[in-house]
Amino acid sequence: MTGFEELAKQTALYPKEAPLAVKTSRNSLLIGLPKEVSLQENRIALTPEAVSILVRNGHNVIVEKGAGEKAKFPDNEYSEAGAQIAPSPQEVYDANLILKVEPLVDGEFEHVKSGSTVISALNLPSHDRAYFEKINEKNLTCFGYEYIEDQSGGLPIIRSMSEIAGSTVMLIAGEYLSNADNGRGIILGGITGVPPTKVVMLGAGTVTEYAIRTALGMGSDVKVFDRHLYKLQRLKYAVGQHVYTSIIDSDTMAEAIQRADVVIGAMRADDGLSPIVVTEEMVGRMKPDSVIIDVSIDQGGNFETSRMTTHKDPAYKHMGVIHYCVPNIAARVAYTASMALSNIFLPFLLETGTTGGIEQMMYANRWFMKGVYSHKGTLTNAYIARKFNMRFKDLDLLLAARF
């Protein structure tokens, strides 16, 4: 026997590495996490820790190579968690449940297989009828982040991303007020002997709540406007400090915007497009090099002069006023935002597996059903169907028919 033969026999006796044993069942999910390709999106919907829990519960996860790198989650962490790392998007889109951040783009429609479920943001103003026709052609069931509710009727993803946007938005304002970005050369806040920066916030929701805390902490003079008195009352209670508030339908708002250094638009729509509350004429009366940040641009924006921008080219100047209109502000802090998304998606994915799949989860939980805007290739969101003059299916009637 040669030395090589003896070595081979000895090697055969060595213990071999084996994949982690997991329990599987007929209710196992096959989840695909593709790499984002649009709008300089840096987030990913599940962290390696969440993937590990899903795998231990019998589910399979396919992650496209490099999908988590911009959020600082390398491939090896996903593979160690039990995920399969796919070298190309084709393999990821073989999954029947696609979980991503941005909506599908043309190149991704080519990969997604017919009958799949896609969960992502919708960003309605960026789409036309052709987008929803492609969804119909692929027979897809689609959930929009903007519509997914929790058991209490809240919008968990919107709130979580709004918290991040609100905490980040004042930092962005400070950047564009400085000379470094050709701003007015003023500090965001106030110092002894110098009048404080004037900040106007439109909308009394979560973005404003978190932005106010930062602005007040830095010494800014803050005014908040909203159409609903109850929202203003809730905001003052949540912040716990005295803040100037006013109903939006007043001459006071126009005067406040004219004097403002920063105006933040954070009024979201209950259904459809966000309201435009600041006209081009009002923008034209603002201070030169003052700053507008339109957080609601993903729903159309609150300013008549707003147009969607990206992280690569985030700001433009119109009528002498700096406009920052990036729809995915949370992608600036992708690690934190990905952790927040994962904390929301993990529990409902585990429940989906226990319930028996997306269809069963949808019919067992009306709050979850509200996230659906297309079901098996037919629009189920009445506003979108009317907007594009397309066929509409009422999921409530479909639910009733099952019983």
Secondary structure, DSSP 8 states (H G I E B T S, - for coil): --HHHHHHHHHHTS-----------TT--EEEE----STT----SS-HHHHHHHHHTT-EEEEETTTTGGGT--HHHHHHTT-EEESSHHHHTTSSEEE-SS---HHHHTTS-TT-EEEE---GGG--HHHHHHHHHTT-EEEETTT---TTS--HHHHHHHHHHHHHHHHHHHHHHSGGGTS----SS--TTS---EEEEE--SHHHHHHHHHHHHTT-EEEEEES-HHHHHHHHHHH-S--EEEESSSHHHHHHHHH-SEEEE----SSSS----B-HHHHHTS-TT-EEEEGGGGGT-SBTT-----SSS-EEEETTEEEE--S-GGGGGHHHHHHHHHHHHHHHHHHHHHHTSHHHHHHH-HHHHTTEEEETTEE--HHHHHHHT--B--HHHHHHHH-
